[in-house]
Amino acid sequence: MNSHFLAFIEEQMYLKRNAKRSVQTYLKWINGFIRFHNNQHPSVLFDQHAEQYLSYLVKQKKVAPNTQSVALNALGFLFKEIIKRPLSLELKFVKSGLQTKLPTVLTVAEIQQLFLHINIHYKLPAGLLYGSGLRLMECLRLRTQDIDFDFKNIRIWDGKGGKHRVVTLEEDLMIPLRSQIQLVNHYLSLDRINKSYAGVYMPLGLRIKSPNSKFTVRWHYLLPSKTLSIDPESKLKRLHHIHESSLRKAITADQVTAGIEKKVSPHTLRHSFATHLLDNGADIRTVQDQLGHADLRTTQIYTHIL
């Protein structure tokens, strides 16, 4: 399959304001779908071809229900937005019957041990993951203005499912966060000297309404990268947030250093936050709101751990 087609899909996804991670995930499944059908162009493929691929993922690849759902969403985007021929809402394919695994949760003692050994450069984002129960990308996409010191909360914009919510801010993070915002302001003062610096990435509407906001500290990422990079949409030089893989690798390495035998990832800190909250007597609806779960049944998995 000609890669120009995938490049076109990538361009269209960025134009529709899809996140970089979503773009990469969709391209992976669309590429897999095309290869499964011997590199035929999707314009000559139909519902039955999508059904065959989705069934193959379950019968041969043994994927979990969530993974199959992501693949289905990718194909849905392909046919609706690119081919302009939406898939049927009544596709008939083998659905994954794998049981959802219980999440890994650290004890309070293990959390304390991990934070004693965590890399100083990643201690703040790890603290936000555990202290407020954020998803990885919700944490990394925070802007400095999303921290409300007066009401001790954090505003999450466009979380999973495009939803907004407000979560509590851990008291112990107040001072480190103030220091971090000062650091971001310092980075900005240095970047503005660079004539090629085009400012931070801004949502489309605000980009038009307030063109100068891209150079203000309040819109800059709370956890910025150390270097400027090229924005894949505009091809301009901007300051992005730290890469998710960096935080994942740091937490995995620190887990080993801390002598924790459980497999730890950024999401483990979110799971631990929810479980400890329930264990301390929090109402399950409160935990649901904190985590941003659309369905209470998703939150109830933590009661099984307890």
N, C-alpha and C positions, 0 to 999 in steps of 0.2 A: 504494500500500500504506500502511495506517494506521501511522504511526510508533509508536503505542502497542505494536504487536507487537515492533518492534525494541527498544523500551525495556524490554519484558518479558524479551527474550532477554538484554539487557545486565544486568538485575537478576539473572537466574538464573546468569549467568556469574560475576558477582561473589560470589554466594552459594556457588558451587563453588570459590572461591578462585583464579580465573583472574587472571592479571596484566592490568593495564590495557592494555598493548600488545596482548596476545592478544585481549582483548575487542574492541578497535577493529579489528583485522585481520579477525576472524571476522564482525563486523557489516558490514564493507565487502563481503565476498564473499557473505554472505547477502542483503544488499540488492541486489547485482548479480544474483544468481540470481532474486530476486523480480521485478526490473525486466525481466530477459530474458524472463520468462514473463508479460509484460503485467500485472504487479502482482497476479497471482493469489495467493491465500493458500496457503502451502506445504502445508496440510492436504489440499488437492485435487491435489497434485503427487506424483509417484511416481518410481521408479527411472529410468524412461526420460527424465524431465525433467532429472534430475541428469546423466544421460549426455549429453543434448543440450547442456547448459550447459558441461560440462567439455570436450566436443569443440569447441564454439564458441570457448572460450578459446584453444585451440591453433590451429584453422584460421583464425580471424579476428583474434584478438589476438596470436597468435604468442608466447604466454607460455613461459617456461622450465619445465623439469620441476619444480623446487622450488616455483615459483609455483602450478603446477597442483596439486601435492600439498597446499599450504596451503588452496587453494580446496576440494579434496575433503575435507579435515579439517573445514573450516567447515560444509560440507553434512552431513557425518557427525554433527557435534554437533547441528545443527538437527533432523535427523530422529530421532536417538536420544533426545536429552534434552528437546526441545521438542515435537515432533510425536508422540513415543513410538511411532514406527514406523521402526526402523533400516533404513538402506539395505542392499541386498544386498552381500555380499562379492565378488560376481562381476559388478560393473558393467562394461559394455562401452562404452568411449569411446575416442576418438582420444588417444593419449598423446603428449606432447611429445617430439619427436626432436631438439630443439636441443642442441647440444653445450655442456657446462658451460664457461664461460670460465675461463681461468687467472687467478688473483687478481693484483691489482697489488701489487708488493713494492718497498719502498724499499731502496736500498743503505745501508750503514752510514753513509756520508758524508751521504746525504740525510736520514737519521734525525737525525744530529747537527745538520744545518742547520735542520731543522724545529724541534727543541727549543730552538735559539737564538732563534727568533722566536715561539715559542708563547706565547699569552696566559698571564700568571702565574696567573690564576684557574683555568686548565684544565691546567696543567702536571702536577699530581699525577695526575688521572685518565688523562691521556695516557701518563704514565709507567707506570701500572698496566697499561694496555692493551698497551704494548710490552714492559715488563719482566716481565710474568707471562703474557702471551698471553690475557688475558681477553676474553670477548665484551662488547659494550657494556653490556648490561643486567646482566650478572654484576658488572661493575665498579660501576655506579651503585647496585645493591642491596646492596652490602657494608655490614655493620654494623661499628661500631668493634671489637667483640669478635672479629670474623673475622680480625683481624690478629694473628698469633702472632710476637711479636718474639723470643721465646726460641729457637724452632726455625726462624725466618726463613721462614715460609710463610703462605699465605692459605687460609682455608677457604671453599670455594664451596658454598653450599647451593641445592638446587633449580635446578641449571643446566639446560641444554637436555635435554629428556626427563625432567626431574625428578630428575636424578642429582646426587650430591654428589661433590666431589673436593678434593684438596689440591694447591696449586701453589706453586712457589718464589717467594720474595719477594726482589726486587732489593735488594742492599745499599745502593745510593745512595738508596733511597726510605725508609730507616729513619728518618732525622731528619725529613724532611718529613711522614711519617705521624704521628710523635709530636706534631709541632706541630699537625697537622690534628685530632687527637683532642682536644687542648687547646682548639682553636677550637670543636669540637662541644660540649664541656662548657660553654664560655662561652655558646653559643647556648641550651643547655638551661636554664642559670641564668636567662637573660632570659625565655625562654618560660614558665617556671614561674610567673613573676610575673603572666602573662596568665591571668585566671580562665577564659577560654574555651578555653584550650589543653587538649586531651584526650589528650596524649601521642602517641608515635610509633605507627605501624601495627604490630600484632603478629600473628603467625600464630595461627589460631583456637585450637589446643590450648593454647598458652602463654598466650593471652589469658585463658583460663578458669583455668588452673592457677596462673598468677603474674600477677594483675591489676595489681600495682604496677610490674612490669618496664617498662611503657611510659614511665615517667618516669626510667629509669636511662640513663646515658650509654652503657653497653655495648650497648644495643639500638638506639641512635639511628644513623641512616645516617651513614656515613663522609663522604659528599659531600652535605651537606644543601643544600636550597634556601635562599635568603636570606629568604624570606617563608613564612608559614603558608598552608595551603590547605585546602579542604574535601575530606574523604575521600568519594569517590563512593559507598562502601558504607554507611558509618555516618552521613554528613552532619555529622560532627564536624570541628572544626578541628585539623589535625595539621601536623607538619613533615615534608615529603616530601623525597626526594632531588632533585638537579638534574635538569632535563629533558634527555632524550637529544638533542633537537634543538639545544639550546644547545651541547652538546659537538661535535656534527656541524658546526654552522656555524662554531664557533671553529677547528676543525682545518682546515676548507676555506679559511677566510680566512687562516690562518697559513701554509698551503701556498703561497698566492699571494705573501704577504709574503716567504717564504723563497726564492722564485724556483724552486720545484719544479714542473716541467711535468706530472708525472704527476697523475692525479686521486686525491686522498688523502681517505680517510674513516677513522672510528675502526677499522673492520675491517681497513684497510690495515696498521695498527700490529700487529694480531694476526697477519696474514699474514707480516709482516716478521719478527716474533718467531720464528715457526715455521721460516721459511726460514733465518734466521741461526743458529738453534739446530742445524739439520741441517748447515749449512755448517761449523759449528765441531766437527763430529764426533759430535753426539748421536745416540743410537740412535733409530730411528723409533718404536719402542714407547714410549720415554720421551716423545717429542714428542706421541704420541697421547694419553698419560695427561695431559700438561700441558694440552692443548687440550680434553680431554673428548670426543674423538671416539668414537662407539660402533663405527664401522667403520674398520678400518685403511686401506681404500681411499680414504677421505676425506683422511687424512693424507698419503697417497702423492702427492697432487697437487703437494705442495711439492717432491718429488724431480724432477718434470718441469720446474719452474722452474729448479732448479739445473743 
